[in-house]
């Protein structure tokens, strides 16, 4: 089986307790994903792979509050293996990997003779300086996969 997917989604991760004066940005990414996947059966065994690219359309407060010039890239990939228990039921396990890469394109406010970042007295806000960052997620799963057998699929029993 081969597949092509298109998805719109949102990835959110919030740290509670710093709402009045955030110390770390909350994560709220909106994205459009294009993916390609394949599942291959070898008798009672199956193996699958998938890869996708997330086009991040919004980074929430990361852009609006912290780094107005942020550029984001994202990739994801995964593998699945499985074994047919009965005609319509497989035992499957796999791993998924998701990575966001950020280029913050910092343009800090400069002041003083050494041009070090400082507090802009006109806006009274601190200039955040960071070149980039990476958010990476690795997950695993084990479960059952129910499916309707296709034409030509033999009965292993």
C-alpha positions in Angstrom: 0.0 0.0 0.0 1.3 3.5 -0.9 -0.3 6.7 0.3 0.0 10.5 -0.1 -1.5 12.6 2.7 -2.3 16.3 3.2 -3.1 17.6 6.7 -3.8 20.8 8.4 -3.0 20.8 12.1 -1.9 22.5 15.3 0.8 21.5 17.7 0.5 22.9 21.2 2.5 22.7 24.4 1.9 25.0 27.3 3.8 25.7 30.5 1.4 26.8 33.1 2.2 29.2 36.0 4.0 31.9 34.1 1.0 33.6 32.3 1.7 37.0 33.9 5.4 37.2 32.9 6.3 34.3 30.6 9.8 33.0 31.2 9.6 30.4 28.4 7.5 30.7 25.2 4.4 28.5 25.0 4.3 26.4 21.8 1.4 26.7 19.4 2.3 25.9 15.8 -0.2 25.8 13.0 0.9 23.8 10.0 0.0 22.2 6.7 1.7 18.8 6.2 2.4 16.8 3.1 3.3 13.2 3.6 4.2 10.0 1.8 3.8 6.5 3.4 4.1 2.9 2.4 3.1 -0.4 4.0 4.4 -3.7 2.7 3.3 -7.2 3.7 5.5 -10.2 3.5 3.4 -13.2 4.4 2.3 -12.7 8.0 4.8 -9.8 8.6 4.4 -6.2 7.6 6.7 -3.2 7.5 5.9 0.4 6.9 7.6 3.8 6.6 6.4 7.3 6.4 7.9 10.8 5.9 6.3 14.2 6.0 7.1 17.9 5.7 5.3 20.4 7.9 5.0 23.9 6.4 4.6 26.0 9.6 2.1 28.8 9.0 2.1 30.3 12.5 4.3 30.0 15.6 2.0 31.8 18.0 3.7 33.7 20.8 7.1 32.6 19.6 6.7 35.1 16.8 4.3 37.6 18.2 6.0 38.1 21.6 9.5 36.6 21.5 11.2 36.5 18.1 9.3 38.5 15.3 11.7 37.4 12.6 11.5 33.6 13.2 11.6 31.2 10.3 10.6 27.5 10.9 11.3 24.2 9.2 9.8 20.8 10.2 10.3 17.2 9.2 8.8 14.0 10.5 9.4 10.3 9.8 8.3 7.0 11.2 8.6 3.2 10.9 6.1 0.5 11.7 6.5 -3.3 12.0 3.8 -5.9 12.6 2.6 -9.4 12.6 -0.8 -10.8 11.4 -2.5 -12.6 14.4 -5.6 -13.5 12.5 -7.1 -12.6 9.1 -8.2 -9.1 10.1 -6.0 -8.3 13.1 -2.3 -7.3 13.2 -0.1 -6.6 16.2 1.9 -3.5 15.3 4.7 -1.4 16.9 6.6 1.6 15.7 8.5 4.8 16.3 7.9 8.3 15.2 10.3 11.3 15.0 9.3 14.9 14.6 11.7 17.9 14.5 11.1 21.6 14.3 14.1 23.8 13.4 14.1 27.6 14.1 16.1 30.4 12.8 15.3 33.4 15.0 17.0 36.0 12.8 17.7 38.1 15.8 17.8 41.9 15.4 18.4 43.0 19.0 18.2 46.6 20.1 21.8 47.9 20.4 23.0 50.5 22.9 26.2 51.7 24.5 29.7 51.9 23.1 30.2 48.1 23.0 26.9 47.5 21.1 25.8 44.9 23.6 22.0 44.1 23.8 20.2 46.1 26.5 16.9 47.3 27.5 15.4 49.8 25.1 14.5 52.8 27.2 11.8 53.9 24.8 9.9 50.6 24.8 11.1 49.4 28.2 11.3 45.8 26.9 14.3 43.4 27.0 15.8 42.4 23.7 15.9 38.6 23.4 18.9 37.2 21.5 19.1 33.7 20.3 20.3 32.4 16.9 18.0 29.4 16.7 16.5 26.4 18.4 15.3 22.8 17.9 12.2 21.1 19.2 12.4 17.4 18.7 9.9 14.7 19.7 10.4 10.9 19.6 7.6 8.6 20.4 6.8 4.9 20.2 3.7 2.8 20.1 2.4 -0.7 20.3 -1.1 -1.7 19.4 -3.6 -3.7 17.3 -4.5 -2.8 13.7 -7.9 -4.0 12.4 -8.3 -4.2 8.7 -10.6 -5.7 6.0 -8.6 -8.2 4.0 -8.1 -7.3 0.4 -8.5 -9.5 -2.7 -5.7 -11.9 -3.0 -4.8 -11.8 0.7 -4.5 -15.4 1.8 -6.0 -16.8 5.0 -3.1 -17.7 7.3 -5.2 -20.0 9.4 
